[in-house]
């Protein structure tokens, strides 16, 4: 028999702000990766792996800062 636990989060205002920022960053990364994959498929290039995408995203983030 499997048992599960439910936990309710009761974040304060600072924590809510941090959750929303994290969600925004995740959404940006997903949309960026999706656009990159679509571009590589349209140009009939090799589809990059998740690791390749991660390395490119980190590199582009360092350039922007």
PQR file of N, CA, C, O and H, with PARSE charges and radii, in Angstrom:
ATOM      1  N   UNK A   1       0.841  -1.171   0.000 -0.4000 1.5000
ATOM      2  CA  UNK A   1       0.000   0.000   0.000 -0.0000 2.0000
ATOM      3  C   UNK A   1       0.891   1.240   0.000  0.5500 1.7000
ATOM      4  O   UNK A   1       1.845   1.327   0.774 -0.5500 1.4000
ATOM      5  N   UNK A   2       0.574   2.203  -0.876 -0.4000 1.5000
ATOM      6  CA  UNK A   2       1.326   3.449  -0.945 -0.0000 2.0000
ATOM      7  C   UNK A   2       0.628   4.516  -0.120  0.5500 1.7000
ATOM      8  O   UNK A   2      -0.589   4.687  -0.194 -0.5500 1.4000
ATOM      9  H   UNK A   2      -0.200   2.133  -1.505  0.4000 1.0000
ATOM     10  N   UNK A   3       1.399   5.209   0.644 -0.4000 1.5000
ATOM     11  CA  UNK A   3       0.871   6.314   1.440 -0.0000 2.0000
ATOM     12  C   UNK A   3       1.522   7.601   0.963  0.5500 1.7000
ATOM     13  O   UNK A   3       2.692   7.605   0.582 -0.5500 1.4000
ATOM     14  H   UNK A   3       2.388   5.070   0.704  0.4000 1.0000
ATOM     15  N   UNK A   4       0.782   8.669   0.983 -0.4000 1.5000
ATOM     16  CA  UNK A   4       1.330   9.953   0.570 -0.0000 2.0000
ATOM     17  C   UNK A   4       1.040  11.010   1.608  0.5500 1.7000
ATOM     18  O   UNK A   4       0.096  10.890   2.390 -0.5500 1.4000
ATOM     19  H   UNK A   4      -0.169   8.665   1.292  0.4000 1.0000
ATOM     20  N   UNK A   5       1.836  12.018   1.611 -0.4000 1.5000
ATOM     21  CA  UNK A   5       1.653  13.132   2.518 -0.0000 2.0000
ATOM     22  C   UNK A   5       1.356  14.382   1.712  0.5500 1.7000
ATOM     23  O   UNK A   5       1.953  14.608   0.660 -0.5500 1.4000
ATOM     24  H   UNK A   5       2.603  12.116   0.977  0.4000 1.0000
ATOM     25  N   UNK A   6       0.452  15.175   2.198 -0.4000 1.5000
ATOM     26  CA  UNK A   6       0.161  16.460   1.567 -0.0000 2.0000
ATOM     27  C   UNK A   6       0.704  17.559   2.468  0.5500 1.7000
ATOM     28  O   UNK A   6       0.553  17.519   3.689 -0.5500 1.4000
ATOM     29  H   UNK A   6      -0.034  14.991   3.052  0.4000 1.0000
ATOM     30  N   UNK A   7       1.330  18.527   1.843 -0.4000 1.5000
ATOM     31  CA  UNK A   7       1.878  19.649   2.586 -0.0000 2.0000
ATOM     32  C   UNK A   7       1.322  20.924   1.998  0.5500 1.7000
ATOM     33  O   UNK A   7       1.356  21.126   0.784 -0.5500 1.4000
ATOM     34  H   UNK A   7       1.453  18.559   0.851  0.4000 1.0000
ATOM     35  N   UNK A   8       0.820  21.769   2.842 -0.4000 1.5000
ATOM     36  CA  UNK A   8       0.286  23.051   2.384 -0.0000 2.0000
ATOM     37  C   UNK A   8       1.335  24.130   2.630  0.5500 1.7000
ATOM     38  O   UNK A   8       1.867  24.253   3.734 -0.5500 1.4000
ATOM     39  H   UNK A   8       0.792  21.605   3.828  0.4000 1.0000
ATOM     40  N   UNK A   9       1.623  24.905   1.598 -0.4000 1.5000
ATOM     41  CA  UNK A   9       2.557  26.014   1.733 -0.0000 2.0000
ATOM     42  C   UNK A   9       1.803  27.272   2.117  0.5500 1.7000
ATOM     43  O   UNK A   9       0.750  27.578   1.555 -0.5500 1.4000
ATOM     44  H   UNK A   9       1.191  24.806   0.702  0.4000 1.0000
ATOM     45  N   UNK A  10       2.342  27.982   3.061 -0.4000 1.5000
ATOM     46  CA  UNK A  10       1.781  29.269   3.461 -0.0000 2.0000
ATOM     47  C   UNK A  10       2.903  30.307   3.379  0.5500 1.7000
ATOM     48  O   UNK A  10       3.433  30.746   4.399 -0.5500 1.4000
ATOM     49  H   UNK A  10       3.196  27.734   3.517  0.4000 1.0000
ATOM     50  N   UNK A  11       3.258  30.693   2.146 -0.4000 1.5000
ATOM     51  CA  UNK A  11       4.400  31.603   1.990 -0.0000 2.0000
ATOM     52  C   UNK A  11       4.048  33.028   2.394  0.5500 1.7000
ATOM     53  O   UNK A  11       2.903  33.469   2.297 -0.5500 1.4000
ATOM     54  H   UNK A  11       2.828  30.336   1.317  0.4000 1.0000
ATOM     55  N   UNK A  12       5.097  33.738   2.857 -0.4000 1.5000
ATOM     56  CA  UNK A  12       4.920  35.160   3.124 -0.0000 2.0000
ATOM     57  C   UNK A  12       5.144  35.934   1.820  0.5500 1.7000
ATOM     58  O   UNK A  12       5.373  35.320   0.778 -0.5500 1.4000
ATOM     59  H   UNK A  12       6.027  33.380   2.935  0.4000 1.0000
ATOM     60  N   UNK A  13       5.083  37.244   1.858 -0.4000 1.5000
ATOM     61  CA  UNK A  13       5.176  38.052   0.628 -0.0000 2.0000
ATOM     62  C   UNK A  13       6.515  37.882  -0.086  0.5500 1.7000
ATOM     63  O   UNK A  13       6.552  37.816  -1.314 -0.5500 1.4000
ATOM     64  H   UNK A  13       4.897  37.742   2.705  0.4000 1.0000
ATOM     65  N   UNK A  14       7.601  37.810   0.655 -0.4000 1.5000
ATOM     66  CA  UNK A  14       8.917  37.640   0.027 -0.0000 2.0000
ATOM     67  C   UNK A  14       9.011  36.285  -0.674  0.5500 1.7000
ATOM     68  O   UNK A  14       9.584  36.180  -1.759 -0.5500 1.4000
ATOM     69  H   UNK A  14       7.571  37.864   1.653  0.4000 1.0000
ATOM     70  N   UNK A  15       8.455  35.264  -0.058 -0.4000 1.5000
ATOM     71  CA  UNK A  15       8.493  33.939  -0.654 -0.0000 2.0000
ATOM     72  C   UNK A  15       7.613  33.856  -1.899  0.5500 1.7000
ATOM     73  O   UNK A  15       7.977  33.202  -2.877 -0.5500 1.4000
ATOM     74  H   UNK A  15       7.990  35.349   0.824  0.4000 1.0000
ATOM     75  N   UNK A  16       6.457  34.517  -1.864 -0.4000 1.5000
ATOM     76  CA  UNK A  16       5.580  34.552  -3.042 -0.0000 2.0000
ATOM     77  C   UNK A  16       6.312  35.213  -4.201  0.5500 1.7000
ATOM     78  O   UNK A  16       6.243  34.741  -5.336 -0.5500 1.4000
ATOM     79  H   UNK A  16       6.161  35.048  -1.070  0.4000 1.0000
ATOM     80  N   UNK A  17       7.012  36.304  -3.913 -0.4000 1.5000
ATOM     81  CA  UNK A  17       7.784  36.997  -4.947 -0.0000 2.0000
ATOM     82  C   UNK A  17       8.863  36.077  -5.513  0.5500 1.7000
ATOM     83  O   UNK A  17       9.069  36.041  -6.726 -0.5500 1.4000
ATOM     84  H   UNK A  17       7.068  36.687  -2.991  0.4000 1.0000
ATOM     85  N   UNK A  18       9.550  35.338  -4.651 -0.4000 1.5000
ATOM     86  CA  UNK A  18      10.593  34.410  -5.106 -0.0000 2.0000
ATOM     87  C   UNK A  18       9.997  33.297  -5.969  0.5500 1.7000
ATOM     88  O   UNK A  18      10.592  32.912  -6.976 -0.5500 1.4000
ATOM     89  H   UNK A  18       9.383  35.367  -3.666  0.4000 1.0000
ATOM     90  N   UNK A  19       8.836  32.779  -5.588 -0.4000 1.5000
ATOM     91  CA  UNK A  19       8.171  31.744  -6.390 -0.0000 2.0000
ATOM     92  C   UNK A  19       7.821  32.274  -7.772  0.5500 1.7000
ATOM     93  O   UNK A  19       8.012  31.586  -8.775 -0.5500 1.4000
ATOM     94  H   UNK A  19       8.352  33.091  -4.771  0.4000 1.0000
ATOM     95  N   UNK A  20       7.311  33.488  -7.821 -0.4000 1.5000
ATOM     96  CA  UNK A  20       6.920  34.065  -9.113 -0.0000 2.0000
ATOM     97  C   UNK A  20       8.130  34.322  -9.993  0.5500 1.7000
ATOM     98  O   UNK A  20       8.065  34.109 -11.204 -0.5500 1.4000
ATOM     99  H   UNK A  20       7.155  34.047  -7.006  0.4000 1.0000
ATOM    100  N   UNK A  21       9.237  34.777  -9.409 -0.4000 1.5000
ATOM    101  CA  UNK A  21      10.458  34.987 -10.188 -0.0000 2.0000
ATOM    102  C   UNK A  21      10.962  33.666 -10.755  0.5500 1.7000
ATOM    103  O   UNK A  21      11.360  33.594 -11.918 -0.5500 1.4000
ATOM    104  H   UNK A  21       9.289  34.950  -8.426  0.4000 1.0000
ATOM    105  N   UNK A  22      10.944  32.621  -9.932 -0.4000 1.5000
ATOM    106  CA  UNK A  22      11.407  31.311 -10.391 -0.0000 2.0000
ATOM    107  C   UNK A  22      10.528  30.795 -11.526  0.5500 1.7000
ATOM    108  O   UNK A  22      11.025  30.201 -12.483 -0.5500 1.4000
ATOM    109  H   UNK A  22      10.621  32.679  -8.987  0.4000 1.0000
ATOM    110  N   UNK A  23       9.230  31.024 -11.417 -0.4000 1.5000
ATOM    111  CA  UNK A  23       8.315  30.608 -12.486 -0.0000 2.0000
ATOM    112  C   UNK A  23       8.605  31.368 -13.772  0.5500 1.7000
ATOM    113  O   UNK A  23       8.554  30.792 -14.858 -0.5500 1.4000
ATOM    114  H   UNK A  23       8.827  31.507 -10.639  0.4000 1.0000
ATOM    115  N   UNK A  24       8.907  32.645 -13.658 -0.4000 1.5000
ATOM    116  CA  UNK A  24       9.221  33.451 -14.840 -0.0000 2.0000
ATOM    117  C   UNK A  24      10.491  32.988 -15.523  0.5500 1.7000
ATOM    118  O   UNK A  24      10.560  32.935 -16.751 -0.5500 1.4000
ATOM    119  H   UNK A  24       8.948  33.113 -12.775  0.4000 1.0000
ATOM    120  N   UNK A  25      11.499  32.652 -14.726 -0.4000 1.5000
ATOM    121  CA  UNK A  25      12.763  32.169 -15.290 -0.0000 2.0000
ATOM    122  C   UNK A  25      12.550  30.827 -15.988  0.5500 1.7000
ATOM    123  O   UNK A  25      13.073  30.606 -17.080 -0.5500 1.4000
ATOM    124  H   UNK A  25      11.443  32.694 -13.729  0.4000 1.0000
ATOM    125  N   UNK A  26      11.794  29.945 -15.372 -0.4000 1.5000
ATOM    126  CA  UNK A  26      11.525  28.638 -15.981 -0.0000 2.0000
ATOM    127  C   UNK A  26      10.757  28.799 -17.285  0.5500 1.7000
ATOM    128  O   UNK A  26      11.040  28.106 -18.262 -0.5500 1.4000
ATOM    129  H   UNK A  26      11.368  30.125 -14.485  0.4000 1.0000
ATOM    130  N   UNK A  27       9.790  29.706 -17.307 -0.4000 1.5000
ATOM    131  CA  UNK A  27       9.000  29.943 -18.526 -0.0000 2.0000
ATOM    132  C   UNK A  27       9.895  30.500 -19.628  0.5500 1.7000
ATOM    133  O   UNK A  27       9.770  30.107 -20.788 -0.5500 1.4000
ATOM    134  H   UNK A  27       9.559  30.269 -16.513  0.4000 1.0000
ATOM    135  N   UNK A  28      10.796  31.415 -19.272 -0.4000 1.5000
ATOM    136  CA  UNK A  28      11.718  31.979 -20.259 -0.0000 2.0000
ATOM    137  C   UNK A  28      12.617  30.890 -20.838  0.5500 1.7000
ATOM    138  O   UNK A  28      12.811  30.829 -22.052 -0.5500 1.4000
ATOM    139  H   UNK A  28      10.897  31.734 -18.330  0.4000 1.0000
ATOM    140  N   UNK A  29      13.164  30.036 -19.985 -0.4000 1.5000
ATOM    141  CA  UNK A  29      14.057  28.975 -20.447 -0.0000 2.0000
ATOM    142  C   UNK A  29      13.315  28.001 -21.366  0.5500 1.7000
ATOM    143  O   UNK A  29      13.855  27.578 -22.388 -0.5500 1.4000
ATOM    144  H   UNK A  29      13.007  30.086 -18.999  0.4000 1.0000
ATOM    145  N   UNK A  30      12.090  27.650 -21.005 -0.4000 1.5000
ATOM    146  CA  UNK A  30      11.298  26.735 -21.835 -0.0000 2.0000
ATOM    147  C   UNK A  30      11.010  27.359 -23.200  0.5500 1.7000
ATOM    148  O   UNK A  30      11.185  26.704 -24.227 -0.5500 1.4000
ATOM    149  H   UNK A  30      11.652  27.994 -20.175  0.4000 1.0000
ATOM    150  N   UNK A  31      10.575  28.603 -23.219 -0.4000 1.5000
ATOM    151  CA  UNK A  31      10.255  29.271 -24.484 -0.0000 2.0000
ATOM    152  C   UNK A  31      11.507  29.436 -25.346  0.5500 1.7000
ATOM    153  O   UNK A  31      11.444  29.267 -26.563 -0.5500 1.4000
ATOM    154  H   UNK A  31      10.432  29.135 -22.384  0.4000 1.0000
ATOM    155  N   UNK A  32      12.635  29.762 -24.729 -0.4000 1.5000
ATOM    156  CA  UNK A  32      13.887  29.918 -25.467 -0.0000 2.0000
ATOM    157  C   UNK A  32      14.288  28.582 -26.104  0.5500 1.7000
ATOM    158  O   UNK A  32      14.655  28.534 -27.278 -0.5500 1.4000
ATOM    159  H   UNK A  32      12.685  29.900 -23.740  0.4000 1.0000
ATOM    160  N   UNK A  33      14.215  27.503 -25.324 -0.4000 1.5000
ATOM    161  CA  UNK A  33      14.593  26.185 -25.848 -0.0000 2.0000
ATOM    162  C   UNK A  33      13.648  25.751 -26.965  0.5500 1.7000
ATOM    163  O   UNK A  33      14.082  25.175 -27.963 -0.5500 1.4000
ATOM    164  H   UNK A  33      13.917  27.541 -24.370  0.4000 1.0000
ATOM    165  N   UNK A  34      12.376  26.025 -26.797 -0.4000 1.5000
ATOM    166  CA  UNK A  34      11.397  25.668 -27.826 -0.0000 2.0000
ATOM    167  C   UNK A  34      11.686  26.421 -29.123  0.5500 1.7000
ATOM    168  O   UNK A  34      11.646  25.827 -30.201 -0.5500 1.4000
ATOM    169  H   UNK A  34      12.024  26.493 -25.986  0.4000 1.0000
ATOM    170  N   UNK A  35      11.972  27.702 -29.036 -0.4000 1.5000
ATOM    171  CA  UNK A  35      12.291  28.492 -30.232 -0.0000 2.0000
ATOM    172  C   UNK A  35      13.577  27.995 -30.885  0.5500 1.7000
ATOM    173  O   UNK A  35      13.665  27.931 -32.111 -0.5500 1.4000
ATOM    174  H   UNK A  35      12.005  28.185 -28.161  0.4000 1.0000
ATOM    175  N   UNK A  36      14.563  27.647 -30.081 -0.4000 1.5000
ATOM    176  CA  UNK A  36      15.830  27.147 -30.616 -0.0000 2.0000
ATOM    177  C   UNK A  36      15.623  25.826 -31.350  0.5500 1.7000
ATOM    178  O   UNK A  36      16.185  25.618 -32.425 -0.5500 1.4000
ATOM    179  H   UNK A  36      14.491  27.699 -29.085  0.4000 1.0000
ATOM    180  N   UNK A  37      14.823  24.941 -30.777 -0.4000 1.5000
ATOM    181  CA  UNK A  37      14.543  23.666 -31.438 -0.0000 2.0000
ATOM    182  C   UNK A  37      13.780  23.872 -32.741  0.5500 1.7000
ATOM    183  O   UNK A  37      14.085  23.223 -33.741 -0.5500 1.4000
ATOM    184  H   UNK A  37      14.366  25.110 -29.904  0.4000 1.0000
ATOM    185  N   UNK A  38      12.802  24.756 -32.744 -0.4000 1.5000
ATOM    186  CA  UNK A  38      12.033  25.021 -33.962 -0.0000 2.0000
ATOM    187  C   UNK A  38      12.949  25.572 -35.053  0.5500 1.7000
ATOM    188  O   UNK A  38      12.836  25.194 -36.219 -0.5500 1.4000
ATOM    189  H   UNK A  38      12.554  25.283 -31.931  0.4000 1.0000
ATOM    190  N   UNK A  39      13.854  26.464 -34.665 -0.4000 1.5000
ATOM    191  CA  UNK A  39      14.779  27.047 -35.638 -0.0000 2.0000
ATOM    192  C   UNK A  39      15.696  25.980 -36.233  0.5500 1.7000
ATOM    193  O   UNK A  39      15.939  25.971 -37.440 -0.5500 1.4000
ATOM    194  H   UNK A  39      13.946  26.770 -33.718  0.4000 1.0000
ATOM    195  N   UNK A  40      16.204  25.085 -35.394 -0.4000 1.5000
ATOM    196  CA  UNK A  40      17.099  24.043 -35.906 -0.0000 2.0000
ATOM    197  C   UNK A  40      16.343  23.061 -36.811  0.5500 1.7000
ATOM    198  O   UNK A  40      16.910  22.546 -37.774 -0.5500 1.4000
ATOM    199  H   UNK A  40      16.007  25.092 -34.413  0.4000 1.0000
ATOM    200  N   UNK A  41      15.070  22.801 -36.506 -0.4000 1.5000
ATOM    201  CA  UNK A  41      14.279  21.916 -37.362 -0.0000 2.0000
ATOM    202  C   UNK A  41      13.968  22.569 -38.710  0.5500 1.7000
ATOM    203  O   UNK A  41      14.001  21.907 -39.747 -0.5500 1.4000
ATOM    204  H   UNK A  41      14.608  23.220 -35.724  0.4000 1.0000
ATOM    205  N   UNK A  42      13.666  23.871 -38.688 -0.4000 1.5000
ATOM    206  CA  UNK A  42      13.383  24.575 -39.944 -0.0000 2.0000
ATOM    207  C   UNK A  42      14.608  24.634 -40.841  0.5500 1.7000
ATOM    208  O   UNK A  42      14.491  24.547 -42.063 -0.5500 1.4000
ATOM    209  H   UNK A  42      13.640  24.408 -37.845  0.4000 1.0000
ATOM    210  N   UNK A  43      15.788  24.783 -40.237 -0.4000 1.5000
ATOM    211  CA  UNK A  43      17.029  24.866 -41.013 -0.0000 2.0000
ATOM    212  C   UNK A  43      17.621  23.490 -41.294  0.5500 1.7000
ATOM    213  O   UNK A  43      18.707  23.375 -41.862 -0.5500 1.4000
ATOM    214  H   UNK A  43      15.883  24.853 -39.244  0.4000 1.0000
ATOM    215  N   UNK A  44      16.882  22.427 -40.884 -0.4000 1.5000
ATOM    216  CA  UNK A  44      17.290  21.038 -41.096 -0.0000 2.0000
ATOM    217  C   UNK A  44      18.681  20.756 -40.533  0.5500 1.7000
ATOM    218  O   UNK A  44      19.490  20.056 -41.142 -0.5500 1.4000
ATOM    219  H   UNK A  44      15.999  22.520 -40.423  0.4000 1.0000
ATOM    220  N   UNK A  45      18.936  21.321 -39.354 -0.4000 1.5000
ATOM    221  CA  UNK A  45      20.180  21.064 -38.647 -0.0000 2.0000
ATOM    222  C   UNK A  45      19.962  19.948 -37.640  0.5500 1.7000
ATOM    223  O   UNK A  45      18.836  19.511 -37.405 -0.5500 1.4000
ATOM    224  H   UNK A  45      18.279  21.889 -38.859  0.4000 1.0000
ATOM    225  N   UNK A  46      21.064  19.496 -37.049 -0.4000 1.5000
ATOM    226  CA  UNK A  46      20.981  18.482 -35.999 -0.0000 2.0000
ATOM    227  C   UNK A  46      20.246  19.082 -34.802  0.5500 1.7000
ATOM    228  O   UNK A  46      20.513  20.217 -34.406 -0.5500 1.4000
ATOM    229  H   UNK A  46      21.979  19.851 -37.240  0.4000 1.0000
ATOM    230  N   UNK A  47      19.331  18.324 -34.235 -0.4000 1.5000
ATOM    231  CA  UNK A  47      18.573  18.791 -33.072 -0.0000 2.0000
ATOM    232  C   UNK A  47      19.482  18.709 -31.849  0.5500 1.7000
ATOM    233  O   UNK A  47      20.007  17.637 -31.549 -0.5500 1.4000
ATOM    234  H   UNK A  47      19.114  17.402 -34.556  0.4000 1.0000
ATOM    235  N   UNK A  48      19.679  19.821 -31.135 -0.4000 1.5000
ATOM    236  CA  UNK A  48      20.561  19.803 -29.963 -0.0000 2.0000
ATOM    237  C   UNK A  48      19.938  19.031 -28.802  0.5500 1.7000
ATOM    238  O   UNK A  48      18.718  18.990 -28.642 -0.5500 1.4000
ATOM    239  H   UNK A  48      19.253  20.692 -31.378  0.4000 1.0000
ATOM    240  N   UNK A  49      20.799  18.427 -28.006 -0.4000 1.5000
ATOM    241  CA  UNK A  49      20.328  17.694 -26.833 -0.0000 2.0000
ATOM    242  C   UNK A  49      20.007  18.681 -25.712  0.5500 1.7000
ATOM    243  O   UNK A  49      20.288  19.875 -25.821 -0.5500 1.4000
ATOM    244  H   UNK A  49      21.790  18.460 -28.136  0.4000 1.0000
ATOM    245  N   UNK A  50      19.422  18.172 -24.651 -0.4000 1.5000
ATOM    246  CA  UNK A  50      19.094  19.014 -23.498 -0.0000 2.0000
ATOM    247  C   UNK A  50      20.360  19.600 -22.890  0.5500 1.7000
ATOM    248  O   UNK A  50      20.357  20.745 -22.438 -0.5500 1.4000
ATOM    249  H   UNK A  50      19.194  17.203 -24.563  0.4000 1.0000
ATOM    250  N   UNK A  51      21.431  18.835 -22.874 -0.4000 1.5000
ATOM    251  CA  UNK A  51      22.695  19.322 -22.310 -0.0000 2.0000
ATOM    252  C   UNK A  51      23.252  20.444 -23.177  0.5500 1.7000
ATOM    253  O   UNK A  51      23.732  21.450 -22.655 -0.5500 1.4000
ATOM    254  H   UNK A  51      21.434  17.905 -23.241  0.4000 1.0000
ATOM    255  N   UNK A  52      23.191  20.281 -24.499 -0.4000 1.5000
ATOM    256  CA  UNK A  52      23.659  21.328 -25.409 -0.0000 2.0000
ATOM    257  C   UNK A  52      22.852  22.614 -25.214  0.5500 1.7000
ATOM    258  O   UNK A  52      23.412  23.709 -25.179 -0.5500 1.4000
ATOM    259  H   UNK A  52      22.801  19.464 -24.923  0.4000 1.0000
ATOM    260  N   UNK A  53      21.535  22.468 -25.089 -0.4000 1.5000
ATOM    261  CA  UNK A  53      20.688  23.641 -24.875 -0.0000 2.0000
ATOM    262  C   UNK A  53      21.028  24.329 -23.566  0.5500 1.7000
ATOM    263  O   UNK A  53      21.083  25.558 -23.506 -0.5500 1.4000
ATOM    264  H   UNK A  53      21.080  21.578 -25.117  0.4000 1.0000
ATOM    265  N   UNK A  54      21.256  23.551 -22.517 -0.4000 1.5000
ATOM    266  CA  UNK A  54      21.597  24.128 -21.218 -0.0000 2.0000
ATOM    267  C   UNK A  54      22.897  24.913 -21.298  0.5500 1.7000
ATOM    268  O   UNK A  54      22.987  26.025 -20.777 -0.5500 1.4000
ATOM    269  H   UNK A  54      21.212  22.553 -22.566  0.4000 1.0000
ATOM    270  N   UNK A  55      23.906  24.340 -21.949 -0.4000 1.5000
ATOM    271  CA  UNK A  55      25.192  25.031 -22.080 -0.0000 2.0000
ATOM    272  C   UNK A  55      25.042  26.334 -22.852  0.5500 1.7000
ATOM    273  O   UNK A  55      25.641  27.344 -22.483 -0.5500 1.4000
ATOM    274  H   UNK A  55      23.834  23.437 -22.372  0.4000 1.0000
ATOM    275  N   UNK A  56      24.244  26.322 -23.925 -0.4000 1.5000
ATOM    276  CA  UNK A  56      24.040  27.541 -24.721 -0.0000 2.0000
ATOM    277  C   UNK A  56      23.289  28.601 -23.931  0.5500 1.7000
ATOM    278  O   UNK A  56      23.623  29.784 -24.004 -0.5500 1.4000
ATOM    279  H   UNK A  56      23.757  25.502 -24.225  0.4000 1.0000
ATOM    280  N   UNK A  57      22.281  28.188 -23.178 -0.4000 1.5000
ATOM    281  CA  UNK A  57      21.504  29.136 -22.383 -0.0000 2.0000
ATOM    282  C   UNK A  57      22.375  29.797 -21.321  0.5500 1.7000
ATOM    283  O   UNK A  57      22.287  31.007 -21.114 -0.5500 1.4000
ATOM    284  H   UNK A  57      22.010  27.227 -23.119  0.4000 1.0000
ATOM    285  N   UNK A  58      23.205  29.024 -20.654 -0.4000 1.5000
ATOM    286  CA  UNK A  58      24.100  29.571 -19.634 -0.0000 2.0000
ATOM    287  C   UNK A  58      25.102  30.524 -20.276  0.5500 1.7000
ATOM    288  O   UNK A  58      25.378  31.595 -19.735 -0.5500 1.4000
ATOM    289  H   UNK A  58      23.276  28.041 -20.822  0.4000 1.0000
ATOM    290  N   UNK A  59      25.651  30.133 -21.439 -0.4000 1.5000
ATOM    291  CA  UNK A  59      26.627  30.983 -22.121 -0.0000 2.0000
ATOM    292  C   UNK A  59      25.993  32.303 -22.559  0.5500 1.7000
ATOM    293  O   UNK A  59      26.607  33.361 -22.415 -0.5500 1.4000
ATOM    294  H   UNK A  59      25.427  29.263 -21.879  0.4000 1.0000
ATOM    295  N   UNK A  60      24.776  32.252 -23.091 -0.4000 1.5000
ATOM    296  CA  UNK A  60      24.106  33.475 -23.510 -0.0000 2.0000
ATOM    297  C   UNK A  60      23.737  34.348 -22.318  0.5500 1.7000
ATOM    298  O   UNK A  60      23.728  35.575 -22.425 -0.5500 1.4000
ATOM    299  H   UNK A  60      24.278  31.393 -23.208  0.4000 1.0000
ATOM    300  N   UNK A  61      23.436  33.728 -21.194 -0.4000 1.5000
ATOM    301  CA  UNK A  61      23.132  34.491 -19.981 -0.0000 2.0000
ATOM    302  C   UNK A  61      24.346  35.231 -19.467  0.5500 1.7000
ATOM    303  O   UNK A  61      24.228  36.355 -18.979 -0.5500 1.4000
ATOM    304  H   UNK A  61      23.444  32.732 -21.107  0.4000 1.0000
ATOM    305  N   UNK A  62      25.517  34.611 -19.571 -0.4000 1.5000
ATOM    306  CA  UNK A  62      26.752  35.265 -19.112 -0.0000 2.0000
ATOM    307  C   UNK A  62      27.115  36.424 -20.031  0.5500 1.7000
ATOM    308  O   UNK A  62      27.665  37.427 -19.576 -0.5500 1.4000
ATOM    309  H   UNK A  62      25.612  33.698 -19.967  0.4000 1.0000
ATOM    310  N   UNK A  63      26.813  36.295 -21.321 -0.4000 1.5000
ATOM    311  CA  UNK A  63      27.111  37.371 -22.268 -0.0000 2.0000
ATOM    312  C   UNK A  63      26.204  38.573 -21.986  0.5500 1.7000
ATOM    313  O   UNK A  63      26.648  39.719 -22.056 -0.5500 1.4000
ATOM    314  H   UNK A  63      26.366  35.480 -21.690  0.4000 1.0000
ATOM    315  N   UNK A  64      24.929  38.307 -21.666 -0.4000 1.5000
ATOM    316  CA  UNK A  64      23.969  39.383 -21.459 -0.0000 2.0000
ATOM    317  C   UNK A  64      24.287  40.186 -20.200  0.5500 1.7000
ATOM    318  O   UNK A  64      23.977  41.376 -20.130 -0.5500 1.4000
ATOM    319  H   UNK A  64      24.568  37.377 -21.609  0.4000 1.0000
ATOM    320  N   UNK A  65      24.899  39.548 -19.211 -0.4000 1.5000
ATOM    321  CA  UNK A  65      25.191  40.263 -17.967 -0.0000 2.0000
ATOM    322  C   UNK A  65      26.430  41.001 -18.077  0.5500 1.7000
ATOM    323  O   UNK A  65      26.838  41.666 -17.125 -0.5500 1.4000
ATOM    324  H   UNK A  65      25.151  38.582 -19.269  0.4000 1.0000
TER
END
